[in-house]
Amino acid sequence: MAHERMPPPGYVECFEPDTHVVRGRRVVRQPRSAPLTPERVRACEARDWLATRAPS
């Protein structure tokens, strides 16, 4: 799914990846609000992402 040009709405938010932000000359890690557990991955993968995609 994420190999498309743009992920469908909510896809990135569902997985909430750890991010790194550059502030000045420092890289700051912004961790997830909750761990990415196997249950959370299954819940994200179970969603119907095609239904949330904007019409082309």
Residue pairs with C-beta under 8 A, 6 or more apart in sequence:
1 7
1 8
1 11
1 49
2 11
7 49
8 49
8 50
8 52
8 53
8 54
9 52
9 53
9 54
10 47
10 52
11 44
11 49
11 52
14 43
14 44
14 47
15 36
15 41
15 44
16 32
16 33
16 34
16 36
17 32
18 29
18 30
18 31
18 32
19 29
19 30
20 27
20 28
20 29
20 30
21 27
21 28
21 30
22 28
34 40
